Amino acid sequence: MSRNFIIPQRALRVILIQNSAGADVEANLVRIEARMHKAPTCDLIALPEVFAIRGADADYRAVAERLPGQITKRLMALAARARAWVLAGSVIEQGRGKIYNTSVLINRLGRIVAHYRKIHLFEANLDNGQIVRESDIYATGAKPVMAEVEGWSCGLAICYDLRFPELFRYYSKHGAALFFVPSNFTQKTGKDHWETLVRARAIENQAFVVAPNQCGVNPCTGIASHGHSLVVGPWGEVLATAGDKETILAVTLQPEVLRRTRQRIPVLCHRRLG
């Protein structure tokens, strides 16, 4: 096993909420809150990228907030009431004249314990000639971010980061047992790459991956999201998967699975580069 790796001492009960956000923040949050109230008791609730709003660049700029802002505070209050951690998949963060796509981790007391600004910004040339380029609105995050959740060492990432294994290698090198990858993965790329990439990052690093994804269609751009939120184990096994509709997934991550996997094939001890 990696010298930095510590086996968590307890299981982690995780809920993923797959939603289809539109441009109305209040309507999106009301639907998410209703699902949270119906969710089973858990340790952590994970939301997708841009869970509170999905629209055009102008819509994102309009709701950008300094942390903690209106949207973040609402999730902080929900975390405190539920006595559960909340991964606010990503909010639009205003910081020093720049806008970031930022994942926020909130503890059981409703306090922010970590925030990660998306490092790799998505760009694609669609078949219809449409260009999607996140750098038109967002600034690039500067550094990886790790946090500890109930004894689990976690690495934070967002969506397009999945295509850059060096980020997850960094987290693995520093002892991560779990990766969070909240996403708004498009349907076009998702059908070919989503599950493959999520499972690859799990297998390479012998870690769990919790990846809540958006579903449905962005009402402003017409771009469809893939859905199919995933939880993958360190052997690459799919522990839970959603379809293409709004839903909730519940899964329990077991420390013993990590121990067995890393003992079975000790790849983390055999790394020579990076």
C-alpha positions in Angstrom: 0.0 0.0 0.0 1.0 3.6 -0.4 3.0 4.9 2.6 0.5 7.8 3.0 -2.5 5.6 2.8 -4.6 5.0 5.9 -7.6 2.6 5.8 -10.7 4.4 7.1 -12.1 3.0 10.3 -15.8 3.1 9.4 -18.2 2.7 6.5 -19.4 5.8 4.7 -23.1 6.0 3.7 -23.5 8.2 0.6 -26.5 9.6 -1.2 -26.2 10.9 -4.8 -28.9 13.3 -6.1 -29.1 13.3 -9.9 -31.0 16.4 -11.0 -31.9 18.3 -14.2 -31.4 21.9 -13.4 -32.8 24.8 -15.3 -32.2 28.5 -15.2 -34.5 29.1 -12.1 -32.3 28.8 -9.0 -35.2 28.7 -6.6 -37.1 26.0 -8.5 -34.0 23.9 -8.7 -33.2 24.2 -5.0 -36.8 23.5 -4.0 -36.7 20.2 -5.9 -33.3 19.3 -4.5 -34.5 20.0 -0.9 -37.6 17.8 -1.4 -35.4 14.9 -2.5 -33.0 15.5 0.4 -35.9 15.2 2.8 -37.0 11.9 1.3 -33.5 10.5 1.2 -32.4 7.7 3.7 -30.2 8.6 6.6 -26.7 9.0 5.4 -23.2 10.5 6.2 -22.9 12.5 3.0 -25.1 13.9 0.2 -23.5 14.5 -3.1 -24.9 16.9 -5.7 -23.8 17.4 -9.4 -21.9 20.2 -11.0 -23.9 23.4 -11.4 -26.8 21.7 -9.5 -28.5 25.1 -8.7 -28.5 26.6 -12.2 -28.0 25.4 -15.8 -28.3 28.0 -18.5 -26.3 30.4 -20.6 -23.1 32.2 -19.6 -25.0 35.3 -18.7 -27.1 33.3 -16.2 -24.0 32.0 -14.5 -22.5 35.4 -14.2 -25.8 36.7 -12.7 -25.8 34.2 -9.8 -22.0 34.2 -9.1 -21.5 34.6 -5.4 -18.6 35.1 -2.9 -18.3 32.1 -0.6 -20.5 31.6 1.3 -23.2 33.2 -0.7 -27.0 32.7 -1.0 -26.9 29.3 -2.6 -24.0 28.0 -0.5 -25.6 29.2 2.7 -28.8 27.4 1.8 -26.8 24.1 1.5 -25.0 24.9 4.7 -28.4 25.1 6.5 -29.5 21.9 4.9 -26.4 20.1 6.0 -26.8 21.3 9.6 -30.5 20.2 9.7 -29.7 16.8 8.2 -26.6 16.3 10.3 -24.9 15.1 7.1 -22.0 16.3 5.0 -23.0 17.9 1.7 -20.9 18.0 -1.4 -22.3 21.1 -3.2 -21.1 19.7 -6.6 -20.3 23.2 -8.0 -21.5 26.7 -7.4 -20.5 29.8 -9.5 -18.0 31.6 -7.3 -17.1 35.2 -7.5 -13.5 35.9 -6.4 -11.3 38.9 -6.9 -12.9 39.9 -10.2 -12.9 36.4 -11.6 -15.5 33.7 -11.8 -14.8 30.1 -10.8 -16.6 26.8 -11.1 -16.2 25.7 -7.5 -17.0 22.5 -5.6 -17.8 23.2 -1.9 -17.7 20.6 0.9 -19.8 21.3 3.9 -19.6 19.3 7.2 -22.4 18.0 9.5 -22.4 21.3 11.4 -23.1 23.3 8.2 -19.6 24.7 7.9 -17.5 24.9 4.8 -14.4 22.7 5.2 -13.0 22.8 1.7 -13.6 24.3 -1.7 -12.0 23.3 -5.0 -11.9 25.5 -8.1 -12.1 23.5 -11.3 -8.6 23.2 -12.8 -9.4 21.7 -16.3 -12.0 23.8 -18.2 -14.2 21.9 -20.7 -14.0 22.7 -24.4 -15.7 20.9 -27.3 -16.7 21.5 -30.9 -20.1 19.9 -31.3 -21.3 18.2 -34.5 -23.8 21.1 -35.1 -21.0 23.6 -35.2 -21.7 24.8 -31.7 -18.6 25.5 -29.5 -18.7 25.0 -25.8 -15.8 26.7 -24.0 -15.8 27.1 -20.2 -12.8 29.4 -20.4 -15.1 32.1 -21.9 -16.6 32.6 -18.4 -14.5 30.8 -15.8 -11.0 31.3 -14.6 -8.8 28.2 -14.0 -8.4 26.8 -10.5 -4.8 26.8 -9.3 -4.4 23.7 -7.1 -5.8 20.3 -6.1 -7.8 20.1 -2.9 -8.1 17.3 -0.4 -10.3 16.9 2.7 -11.1 14.3 5.3 -14.7 13.1 5.7 -15.4 10.8 8.6 -11.9 9.4 8.5 -11.9 9.1 4.7 -9.2 11.0 2.8 -10.9 12.5 -0.3 -9.7 14.3 -3.4 -12.0 16.9 -5.1 -12.5 17.1 -8.8 -15.2 18.3 -11.3 -16.4 16.8 -14.5 -13.8 17.4 -17.3 -11.0 16.8 -14.7 -11.8 13.1 -15.3 -9.8 13.2 -18.5 -6.6 14.2 -16.7 -5.3 11.2 -14.7 -2.4 13.2 -13.2 -4.8 15.0 -10.9 -6.1 11.7 -9.5 -2.5 10.4 -9.3 -1.7 13.4 -7.1 -4.6 12.6 -4.8 -3.6 8.9 -4.7 0.0 9.8 -3.9 -1.3 11.8 -0.9 -3.4 9.0 0.5 -6.8 9.5 -1.0 -9.3 6.6 -0.5 -12.2 8.4 -2.3 -12.6 10.8 -5.2 -15.6 13.2 -5.7 -16.3 14.0 -9.3 -19.6 16.0 -9.5 -20.4 16.5 -13.2 -22.5 17.9 -15.9 -21.1 15.5 -18.5 -22.8 15.9 -21.9 -24.8 13.1 -23.4 -22.7 13.1 -26.6 -19.5 12.4 -24.8 -21.0 10.6 -21.9 -22.4 7.7 -23.9 -18.9 6.9 -25.1 -16.6 8.0 -22.3 -18.4 8.6 -18.9 -18.4 5.1 -17.3 -15.0 4.2 -18.9 -13.3 7.3 -17.4 -14.9 7.0 -13.9 -14.0 3.3 -13.7 -10.4 3.9 -15.0 -9.7 6.5 -12.3 -11.0 4.1 -9.7 -8.9 1.1 -11.0 -5.7 3.1 -11.6 -5.7 4.5 -8.0 -7.6 1.7 -6.2 -10.0 4.2 -4.8 -13.8 4.7 -4.6 -15.3 7.3 -7.0 -18.5 9.1 -6.2 -19.7 10.9 -9.4 -23.2 12.5 -9.4 -24.1 13.8 -12.8 -26.8 16.0 -14.2 -29.5 14.7 -16.6 -32.0 16.3 -18.9 -31.5 19.2 -21.3 -30.1 22.7 -20.6 -33.1 24.9 -21.5 -30.9 27.7 -22.8 -28.3 25.9 -24.8 -30.2 22.8 -25.8 -27.3 20.6 -24.8 -28.3 17.3 -23.1 -26.5 15.9 -20.1 -25.8 12.2 -19.8 -27.1 11.4 -16.3 -26.1 7.9 -15.3 -24.5 9.0 -12.0 -22.1 6.5 -10.7 -20.4 5.1 -7.7 -17.4 2.8 -8.5 -15.3 0.7 -6.1 -11.5 0.4 -6.1 -11.6 -2.8 -8.2 -13.5 -0.9 -10.9 -16.8 -2.4 -9.9 -20.0 -0.4 -10.4 -21.7 -0.2 -7.0 -24.6 2.1 -8.0 -25.7 3.6 -11.3 -28.6 5.8 -12.3 -30.5 6.2 -15.6 -31.2 9.3 -17.5 -34.0 10.8 -15.2 -33.9 12.7 -11.9 -33.3 10.2 -9.1 -31.5 9.3 -5.9 -28.8 6.7 -5.4 -27.8 5.3 -2.0 -24.6 3.3 -1.4 -22.4 2.4 1.5 -18.6 2.5 1.0 -16.8 -0.3 2.9 -13.2 0.2 4.2 -12.5 -3.5 3.9 -13.0 -3.4 0.2 -10.1 -0.9 0.0 -7.9 -3.1 2.1 -8.6 -6.3 0.1 -8.1 -4.5 -3.3 -4.8 -2.9 -2.3 -3.5 -6.1 -0.9 -4.6 -8.1 -3.9 -2.6 -6.2 -6.4 -0.3 -3.6 -4.7 0.1 -1.3 -7.7 0.4 1.8 -5.5 3.6 0.4 -4.1 5.0 -0.3 -7.5 4.7 3.2 -9.0 8.0 4.6 -10.2 7.0 7.8 -12.0 5.1 10.6 -10.5 
